[in-house]
Amino acid sequence: MQSDQSFGAAATLITHPRLIALSLIIFSAVVHAIVNILTKRADDKYAMRLLIGVFSAILVAPWLLLLPLPHGRAIWLLIATAFVHAIYELLLVRSYESAAFSAVYPVARGTGPLFTTLGAILVLGEHPSILALAGIALVCGGVIAIGLSHRASDGIAKGFAFALGTGLTIGIYTVIDATGVRSVPEPLTYVLWFFVMHGFSVLVTAPGIRGRAVVIEARRQWRLGVLLGILSIATYGSAVLAYRFGATAQLAALRETSVLFGTALAMSFLGEPMTARRWLAAATIAGGAILLQAG
């Protein structure tokens, strides 16, 4: 009898919405770090973003036959997120091209949850606790500090401006997608159709912005593009599903602990040094993550 009660308690814990959201977002953070380490190796990052969008759409397309079609509000949210993601892709790559990846990327990712928090409060009516707000601030501050720990270089100011714009689009599309995945009876309907809409948007905008050269470069890197397309489905798909079960602002901030995993991977496989300032920033992110759970 006691064992049955223990089993029941464990089953309840495993299926608790908060634990589901936490598991999904941590998984998303780990895979997200791998995606960005691999993206860093691409010769043309905009071509790689094009490949990620197109291949992720192709990979999910057959599964759409098993799910109901989106309708009503969800359709407009999918169109909106595809448009915002197209702008995000452009700003992200422009930041990559203007300054060092390792400098601008943490700024983009660190400011994203700040804009997400503002949107969650104003648009979604969420009310994070004081502890949660403190955790968000620590995570974002630590992520940005990792970026600022790099030495200034040519174009760093321009790169940071593009990175801030990228952070704004992250906040906007996160709020849109959190709303969208909660607006449909079957969450996978929104998640999979998102990848189709995103793939279509980058297929239209990338050649329009960069011309035929981006298509030629994409053909050369297609193998890495397939791998990153698979990983992209895993990382952003699990993040959007997490928003179905938990608070948007806290989860968006917790996902940015991917910078910690990315830093560890960069140390292990790319030989990047870990300075005292970066250790302090990493500790700040970890402390923020703890406060997010306490909050």
C-alpha positions as MATLAB code, in Angstrom:
seq = 'MQSDQSFGAAATLITHPRLIALSLIIFSAVVHAIVNILTKRADDKYAMRLLIGVFSAILVAPWLLLLPLPHGRAIWLLIATAFVHAIYELLLVRSYESAAFSAVYPVARGTGPLFTTLGAILVLGEHPSILALAGIALVCGGVIAIGLSHRASDGIAKGFAFALGTGLTIGIYTVIDATGVRSVPEPLTYVLWFFVMHGFSVLVTAPGIRGRAVVIEARRQWRLGVLLGILSIATYGSAVLAYRFGATAQLAALRETSVLFGTALAMSFLGEPMTARRWLAAATIAGGAILLQAG';
ca = [
       0.000    0.000    0.000;
       2.754    2.382    0.944;
       4.658    1.532   -2.245;
       1.516    2.283   -4.293;
       1.220    5.667   -2.583;
       4.893    6.400   -3.238;
       4.502    5.441   -6.896;
       1.447    7.664   -7.187;
       3.268   10.595   -5.591;
       6.221   10.130   -7.956;
       3.909    9.965  -10.974;
       2.152   13.144   -9.853;
       5.490   14.913   -9.452;
       6.738   13.814  -12.893;
       3.557   15.061  -14.592;
       3.419   18.345  -12.652;
       3.232   21.264  -15.130;
       6.071   23.159  -13.445;
       8.416   20.161  -13.612;
       7.463   19.550  -17.262;
       8.192   23.200  -18.101;
      11.499   23.132  -16.212;
      12.657   19.916  -17.900;
      11.737   21.200  -21.355;
      13.462   24.557  -20.893;
      16.701   23.073  -19.509;
      16.791   20.612  -22.397;
      16.208   23.550  -24.747;
      19.091   25.492  -23.156;
      21.564   22.624  -23.560;
      20.671   21.998  -27.202;
      20.614   25.737  -27.889;
      24.223   25.993  -26.731;
      25.231   23.198  -29.119;
      23.411   24.891  -32.005;
      25.244   28.142  -31.469;
      28.660   26.524  -31.061;
      28.109   24.779  -34.413;
      26.710   27.929  -36.027;
      29.862   29.751  -34.996;
      31.824   27.386  -37.258;
      29.768   28.262  -40.360;
      31.562   30.373  -42.969;
      28.386   32.278  -43.867;
      26.094   32.503  -40.859;
      23.172   33.991  -42.774;
      23.312   31.097  -45.247;
      23.337   28.734  -42.267;
      20.288   30.446  -40.748;
      18.563   29.985  -44.122;
      19.409   26.282  -44.096;
      18.199   25.853  -40.516;
      14.852   27.429  -41.362;
      14.312   25.461  -44.561;
      15.441   22.055  -43.285;
      13.492   22.326  -40.026;
      10.349   23.077  -42.067;
      10.972   20.086  -44.355;
      11.595   17.767  -41.407;
       8.365   18.625  -39.572;
       6.112   18.813  -42.652;
       5.118   15.079  -42.760;
       3.973   15.191  -39.136;
       1.446   17.928  -39.915;
      -0.812   15.264  -41.461;
      -1.307   13.786  -37.989;
      -2.398   17.028  -36.348;
      -5.425   19.329  -36.641;
      -4.976   22.511  -38.653;
      -4.485   25.789  -36.766;
      -7.427   28.146  -36.998;
      -8.646   31.522  -35.820;
      -6.248   33.478  -33.665;
      -3.457   30.908  -34.013;
      -3.137   31.589  -37.758;
      -2.525   35.296  -37.208;
      -0.030   34.569  -34.443;
       1.877   32.202  -36.748;
       2.021   34.882  -39.456;
       3.199   37.440  -36.895;
       5.932   35.234  -35.449;
       7.196   34.351  -38.951;
       7.500   38.075  -39.749;
       9.279   38.883  -36.468;
      11.626   35.897  -36.857;
      12.618   37.114  -40.321;
      13.669   40.444  -38.788;
      15.408   38.582  -35.947;
      17.464   36.519  -38.395;
      18.625   39.650  -40.214;
      19.558   41.549  -37.044;
      21.288   38.514  -35.539;
      23.490   37.968  -38.570;
      24.234   41.687  -38.911;
      25.431   41.651  -35.302;
      27.621   38.615  -36.091;
      29.110   40.453  -39.067;
      29.724   43.694  -37.147;
      31.592   42.311  -34.126;
      32.858   39.101  -32.528;
      30.215   36.394  -32.147;
      31.223   35.754  -28.539;
      30.782   39.451  -27.727;
      27.439   40.293  -29.353;
      25.596   36.998  -28.958;
      25.383   37.137  -25.132;
      24.123   40.726  -25.352;
      21.346   39.672  -27.730;
      20.395   36.690  -25.591;
      20.758   38.587  -22.320;
      18.464   41.459  -23.285;
      15.845   39.148  -24.814;
      14.352   38.003  -21.480;
      14.193   41.613  -20.260;
      11.968   42.530  -23.197;
      10.076   39.253  -22.726;
       9.384   40.118  -19.085;
       8.021   43.512  -20.080;
       5.807   41.886  -22.713;
       4.636   39.162  -20.333;
       3.549   41.789  -17.810;
       1.919   44.196  -20.263;
       0.480   41.770  -22.840;
      -0.002   38.422  -21.096;
      -0.954   39.823  -17.690;
       1.670   37.752  -15.872;
       2.962   39.018  -12.547;
       6.399   37.616  -11.651;
       7.287   37.696   -7.960;
      10.075   39.898   -6.598;
      12.338   36.853   -6.346;
      11.575   35.894   -9.934;
      12.302   39.439  -11.147;
      15.582   39.387   -9.232;
      16.448   36.036  -10.838;
      15.652   37.381  -14.299;
      17.843   40.427  -13.668;
      20.760   38.261  -12.465;
      20.543   35.853  -15.405;
      20.343   38.677  -17.928;
      23.105   40.651  -16.210;
      25.405   37.636  -16.110;
      24.759   36.791  -19.757;
      25.468   40.361  -20.852;
      28.585   40.471  -18.650;
      30.009   37.463  -20.486;
      29.651   39.403  -23.723;
      31.151   42.573  -22.273;
      34.121   40.599  -20.922;
      35.563   40.587  -24.432;
      37.906   43.309  -25.515;
      36.484   46.095  -27.630;
      37.097   45.682  -31.344;
      36.285   47.474  -34.571;
      32.533   47.638  -35.047;
      31.776   46.644  -31.448;
      29.383   49.586  -30.897;
      27.530   48.829  -34.138;
      27.480   45.145  -33.248;
      25.969   45.882  -29.828;
      23.285   48.060  -31.455;
      22.284   45.173  -33.726;
      22.444   42.833  -30.710;
      20.008   45.040  -28.775;
      17.669   45.017  -31.762;
      17.976   41.239  -31.816;
      17.092   41.110  -28.117;
      13.964   43.174  -28.783;
      12.790   40.782  -31.501;
      13.475   37.834  -29.160;
      11.190   39.404  -26.586;
       8.459   40.042  -29.171;
       8.451   36.588  -30.746;
       8.620   34.880  -27.328;
       5.440   36.643  -26.207;
       3.760   35.829  -29.542;
       4.714   32.149  -29.368;
       3.724   31.798  -25.695;
       0.324   33.204  -26.630;
       0.077   30.974  -29.695;
       0.911   27.669  -28.016;
      -1.714   28.403  -25.342;
      -4.373   29.271  -27.932;
      -4.672   25.814  -29.525;
      -6.109   22.580  -28.075;
      -3.123   20.546  -29.324;
       0.168   22.400  -28.607;
       2.154   20.462  -31.242;
      -0.109   22.009  -33.886;
       1.307   25.435  -33.164;
       4.878   24.211  -32.627;
       5.169   22.331  -35.919;
       3.371   24.954  -37.980;
       5.733   27.534  -36.514;
       8.686   25.776  -38.150;
       6.872   25.691  -41.497;
       6.058   29.402  -41.315;
       9.572   30.261  -40.192;
      11.100   28.226  -43.012;
       8.912   29.982  -45.558;
       9.819   33.430  -44.198;
      13.599   32.884  -44.354;
      13.305   31.239  -47.786;
      11.721   34.457  -49.055;
      13.737   37.043  -47.133;
      17.274   35.611  -47.252;
      17.695   35.604  -51.054;
      15.864   38.931  -51.210;
      18.322   40.533  -48.788;
      21.564   38.833  -49.786;
      20.865   37.775  -53.370;
      21.895   34.599  -55.152;
      25.197   34.426  -53.253;
      23.460   33.258  -50.074;
      21.830   30.366  -51.967;
      25.186   29.317  -53.463;
      26.815   29.382  -50.026;
      23.895   27.472  -48.522;
      24.390   24.652  -51.010;
      27.999   24.316  -49.888;
      27.078   23.989  -46.184;
      23.905   21.896  -46.492;
      25.161   18.930  -44.424;
      25.723   21.085  -41.353;
      22.391   22.739  -42.124;
      20.523   19.409  -41.847;
      22.075   18.705  -38.451;
      21.311   22.200  -37.158;
      17.764   21.965  -38.528;
      17.181   18.854  -36.402;
      18.705   20.503  -33.336;
      16.707   23.679  -33.946;
      13.470   21.705  -33.831;
      14.575   20.188  -30.528;
      15.650   23.435  -28.882;
      12.935   25.878  -29.924;
      10.204   23.276  -30.088;
      10.818   22.275  -26.468;
      10.982   25.944  -25.429;
       7.596   26.762  -26.984;
       6.074   23.675  -25.371;
       7.483   24.814  -22.029;
       5.605   28.126  -22.393;
       2.411   26.080  -22.517;
       3.037   24.842  -18.955;
       4.863   27.671  -17.182;
       5.376   31.407  -16.734;
       6.809   33.040  -19.852;
       9.266   35.521  -18.340;
      10.885   33.062  -15.920;
      11.225   30.330  -18.530;
      12.640   32.709  -21.133;
      15.299   33.822  -18.661;
      16.082   30.264  -17.596;
      16.627   29.286  -21.234;
      19.460   31.798  -21.402;
      21.497   29.586  -19.082;
      22.428   28.114  -22.471;
      25.265   30.645  -22.337;
      26.708   28.677  -19.409;
      26.599   25.456  -21.404;
      27.975   27.280  -24.428;
      30.858   28.681  -22.397;
      31.687   25.210  -21.074;
      31.645   23.796  -24.604;
      33.786   26.663  -25.886;
      36.353   25.966  -23.162;
      36.382   22.232  -23.846;
      36.317   22.121  -27.629;
      37.323   25.572  -28.889;
      40.074   26.286  -26.355;
      38.558   29.608  -25.239;
      39.943   30.885  -21.895;
      37.801   31.350  -18.784;
      38.789   34.594  -17.056;
      37.914   35.621  -13.504;
      35.317   38.041  -14.867;
      33.632   35.275  -16.820;
      33.628   32.993  -13.780;
      31.886   35.774  -11.845;
      29.355   36.246  -14.646;
      28.729   32.488  -14.737;
      28.146   32.453  -10.976;
      25.706   35.346  -11.369;
      23.736   33.411  -13.991;
      23.648   30.336  -11.769;
      22.461   32.422   -8.822;
      19.746   33.939  -10.981;
      18.594   30.494  -12.079;
      18.270   29.452   -8.436;
      16.213   32.546   -7.625;
      13.946   31.846  -10.609;
      13.056   28.499   -9.081;
      12.636   29.964   -5.621;
      10.374   32.610   -7.077;
];
